[in-house]
Amino acid sequence: MTSTAPSSFPASDGSAKTSVRSHLLLPFVAYFLMLASTSFIAGGIVHLGLGENTTFYMALAAVGVVCFTAGNYLQEYVIRKNERGTALGKFLLVSFVLSVGMGMMTGGVQHFLDNPPTPPF
């Protein structure tokens, strides 16, 4: 009795490793970079207002911006294989503005009630 492998199973020539990497690992890394970096940016921006450890919080926000842009690039150019050509600068600028805006919004929402209102003078 001979058995043949179903056509739905990948061949054992290494394509299974490539399939796992391209269909599971790369999207996970891209989303992780974008989501985790938003937290870094939010923490960096919100805690800059404390006036303590300014260098650390600016570095944290900068790392967040770099990670967000890398995750966005990975998703758009590597996974989806979009051809943007000369619009790379515009893409990076939009990613930067989007990441900082999302960080400011999420950080502000998280710490909205931390500072009580000041009485009018």
N, C-alpha and C positions, 0 to 999 in steps of 0.2 A: 504494500500500500504506500503510494507516494503522496506526500503532502506538499502543497505549494502555499507560500505565504500569501495572505490576502493582500490585495493591492492597496489597502489603506495603511498598511505598515510600511515605514520607510525602509529603504535598503540599508544594509549594514556597512555602507561605504563612508560613513561619517556624516551623512546628511541629517541624521537624527540629532547629532550634536549641534549642527548649524540651525536646524529647525527650532530646537529648544532655546538656543541663544537668541535667535531673531524674533521668535514669537512670544517668549516669556521673559527672558532676562533683560533685553534692551528696553521693552516698554516699562518694565518694573523700575529699572534704573532711571529712565526719563521721568516718570511720574514721581518717584521718590525725590529726585533732585528738585523738581518744581515745587512739590508740596513742602518738603522739609526746608527748602530755602526761603519760602514765604515766612516760616516761623523765625528763621534767623533774621530776616529783614525786619519783621515786626518787633522782635525783641531788641534789636539794635536801635531802631528808630525811637521806640517808646522809652527805652531806658537812657537814651542820650539826654532826655530832659531832666534826669536826676542830677546831672553835673558831676557824677562820680564815674571813674573808669572810662572816660570819654574815648580814649584810644581803643580800648577793648570793644566797646559797643560799635564804634565806627568800623572796626575790622570785621566784626560779626556781620554787620549789614553788608559790607563789601563782599564777604565770602558768600552771603546769601544771594546777592545780585549775580555773581559769577556762576554759582550753582544753578540758579534759575535760568540764566541764559544758556548754559551748557545743556540743561535738560530740555529746554525748548528747541535748541539746535538739534539735539539728538533725535527728538521726536519728529521735527519737520524735515530735516535734511537726510538723516540716516535711516529712520524707520519708514517714513512715508516717501522718501526719495523725491521731494519736491525740487524742482529746478528753479531757483530764484535768481541765479546769475548775479547781476549788478545790484540787486536790491538787498545784499547782505548787510550793508551799513544801516539801512532803514529797518531791517528786521532786528538787528541788535539794539538799535535805539528804542524801538517799540517794546522789545523784551525788557529793557532797562526800566522804562517808564512804567510798564505794566507791573513789574516786580516790586518797584518802590511803592506804587499806588496800592497794590494789594497788601503789602507789608504795613503801610500806614493805616489802612482801613482795619485790618485784622488786629493790629496792636492797639489801635484806639478803642475798638469794641471790647477787647479783653480788659483794658484798664480804665474804662469809662467811669466807673464808680469809685476808683481809687482816690481821686482828689475831690473833696467836698467843695461845694460852691462857696465862693468868697462873698462876704456881705458887701453890699454897695457902700461906697464912701460918700 
